[in-house]
Amino acid sequence: MDNTQENSARSEFIAGIIVLVVGGVFLISAEDIPVGAEDDFGARSLPRAVSIMIIALGALWSVISYRKIQKADGPSEPDPRNRFLYKRVIPLMLLIFIYAMLFDWFGYLVSTFIIMVPVLYIYGNRSASRLLAIAAASAAIYYLLFIKLMGVFDAGGSLININELLGL
């Protein structure tokens, strides 16, 4: 008996739970970010907000998937998009942890560039020149928005501090 729809909803439910757990880990990690007592919108506010959004979306995804499981009443045609669930979701989650390590070693600018390359590849960009150009442009735009315009602190890297090298 092939319950493709049920298995698909079950996979989405599990992915939603994983996203929820990752958001929880991020939220706990955000509490370790030091902030000044006089600053209402401190360094941990943005990571907290993003973590809460990740948790909320993971919970929503899980609830919707759980309802699909409950409503599944028999086999249905396989959805060709289901095979991409684990080809995209799990690698992206692993890239989040790799990004955190790279961020510590190289700081924001370099780690964002490095992690954008596989993220763009996962989403179907196969042209090496376009992939590198988009990753470089994205890293520069994000750097300008978050670090320069919003004033988010970038400590630089513990192995290589690109901010010092580039005079940023």
C-alpha positions as CSV (number, residue, x, y, z in Angstrom):
1,M,0.0,0.0,0.0
2,D,1.5,3.3,-1.1
3,N,0.5,6.3,1.0
4,T,2.5,8.9,-0.9
5,Q,0.4,11.8,0.4
6,E,0.6,10.7,4.0
7,N,4.4,10.2,3.7
8,S,4.8,13.6,2.1
9,A,2.8,15.3,4.8
10,R,4.8,13.3,7.4
11,S,8.1,14.5,5.8
12,E,6.9,18.1,5.9
13,F,5.8,17.7,9.5
14,I,9.3,16.4,10.4
15,A,10.9,19.2,8.5
16,G,8.7,21.7,10.3
17,I,9.7,20.3,13.7
18,I,13.4,20.5,12.6
19,V,12.9,24.1,11.6
20,L,11.3,24.8,15.0
21,V,14.2,23.2,16.9
22,V,16.7,25.1,14.9
23,G,14.9,28.3,15.7
24,G,14.9,27.4,19.4
25,V,18.7,26.8,19.2
26,F,19.1,30.2,17.6
27,L,16.9,31.8,20.3
28,I,19.0,30.3,23.1
29,S,22.2,31.3,21.3
30,A,20.9,34.9,20.9
31,E,20.7,35.2,24.7
32,D,24.5,34.8,24.9
33,I,25.0,38.0,22.9
34,P,26.1,40.8,25.2
35,V,24.2,44.0,25.2
36,G,24.5,47.3,27.0
37,A,21.9,48.2,29.7
38,E,21.2,51.6,28.2
39,D,20.3,50.2,24.7
40,D,16.7,49.2,24.2
41,F,17.4,47.8,20.7
42,G,20.6,45.9,21.4
43,A,22.7,43.5,19.5
44,R,20.5,40.5,20.4
45,S,17.2,42.1,19.3
46,L,17.5,41.2,15.7
47,P,18.7,37.6,16.2
48,R,15.9,37.2,18.8
49,A,13.3,38.5,16.3
50,V,14.6,36.3,13.5
51,S,14.7,33.3,15.8
52,I,11.1,33.9,16.9
53,M,10.0,34.1,13.3
54,I,11.8,30.9,12.5
55,I,10.1,29.2,15.5
56,A,6.7,30.6,14.4
57,L,7.1,29.5,10.8
58,G,8.3,26.0,11.9
59,A,5.3,25.6,14.2
60,L,2.9,26.8,11.5
61,W,4.5,24.4,8.9
62,S,4.2,21.5,11.4
63,V,0.6,22.3,12.2
64,I,-0.4,22.5,8.5
65,S,1.4,19.3,7.8
66,Y,-0.1,17.6,10.8
67,R,-3.6,18.5,9.5
68,K,-2.7,17.1,6.1
69,I,-1.7,13.8,7.8
70,Q,-5.1,13.8,9.6
71,K,-7.0,14.4,6.4
72,A,-5.1,11.9,4.3
73,D,-7.7,9.2,3.4
74,G,-5.8,7.1,0.9
75,P,-3.1,6.9,-1.7
76,S,-2.7,9.7,-4.2
77,E,-0.5,10.6,-7.1
78,P,3.1,11.3,-6.0
79,D,4.0,15.0,-5.9
80,P,7.3,15.5,-7.8
81,R,8.2,18.4,-5.6
82,N,8.5,16.1,-2.6
83,R,11.8,14.7,-3.7
84,F,13.3,18.2,-3.3
85,L,12.2,18.5,0.3
86,Y,15.3,16.8,1.7
87,K,17.5,18.0,-1.2
88,R,16.9,21.6,-0.1
89,V,15.8,21.7,3.5
90,I,18.5,19.5,5.2
91,P,21.4,21.0,3.2
92,L,20.1,24.5,4.1
93,M,19.9,23.6,7.7
94,L,23.4,22.3,7.7
95,L,24.6,25.4,5.9
96,I,23.1,27.5,8.8
97,F,25.5,25.7,11.3
98,I,28.4,26.0,8.8
99,Y,27.6,29.7,8.5
100,A,27.8,30.2,12.3
101,M,31.3,28.6,12.3
102,L,32.4,30.6,9.3
103,F,31.0,33.8,10.9
104,D,33.2,33.2,14.0
105,W,36.3,32.5,11.9
106,F,35.9,35.1,9.1
107,G,33.3,37.7,10.2
108,Y,30.1,38.7,8.4
109,L,31.3,39.7,4.9
110,V,33.4,36.7,4.0
111,S,31.1,34.1,5.6
112,T,28.1,35.5,3.9
113,F,29.8,35.3,0.5
114,I,31.0,31.8,1.1
115,I,27.6,30.5,2.3
116,M,25.7,32.2,-0.5
117,V,27.5,30.1,-3.1
118,P,26.0,26.7,-2.0
119,V,22.7,28.3,-1.2
120,L,22.3,29.7,-4.7
121,Y,23.5,26.4,-6.1
122,I,20.8,24.5,-4.1
123,Y,18.2,26.8,-5.6
124,G,19.2,26.0,-9.1
125,N,21.9,28.5,-10.1
126,R,24.4,26.5,-12.1
127,S,26.4,29.2,-13.8
128,A,29.7,29.6,-11.9
129,S,30.2,33.2,-13.0
130,R,26.6,34.2,-12.2
131,L,26.8,32.3,-8.9
132,L,29.9,34.1,-7.8
133,A,28.7,37.5,-9.0
134,I,25.3,37.2,-7.2
135,A,27.1,35.9,-4.0
136,A,29.5,38.8,-4.0
137,A,26.7,41.4,-4.7
138,S,24.5,39.9,-2.0
139,A,27.3,39.8,0.6
140,A,28.1,43.5,-0.2
141,I,24.4,44.6,-0.1
142,Y,23.8,42.7,3.2
143,Y,27.0,44.1,4.7
144,L,25.9,47.7,3.8
145,L,22.4,47.2,5.1
146,F,23.1,45.3,8.4
147,I,26.6,46.5,9.4
148,K,26.8,50.0,8.0
149,L,23.1,51.3,7.9
150,M,21.6,49.4,10.8
151,G,24.8,49.5,12.9
152,V,24.8,45.8,13.7
153,F,28.2,45.0,15.3
154,D,30.6,42.9,13.3
155,A,33.4,41.7,15.4
156,G,35.4,40.4,12.5
157,G,36.8,36.9,12.3
158,S,39.0,35.1,14.8
159,L,41.1,33.6,12.0
160,I,41.1,36.4,9.5
161,N,39.6,39.8,10.2
162,I,38.6,41.0,6.8
163,N,37.4,44.3,8.2
164,E,40.9,45.2,9.2
165,L,42.4,44.0,5.9
166,L,40.0,46.0,3.9
167,G,39.9,49.0,6.2
168,L,36.2,48.7,6.9
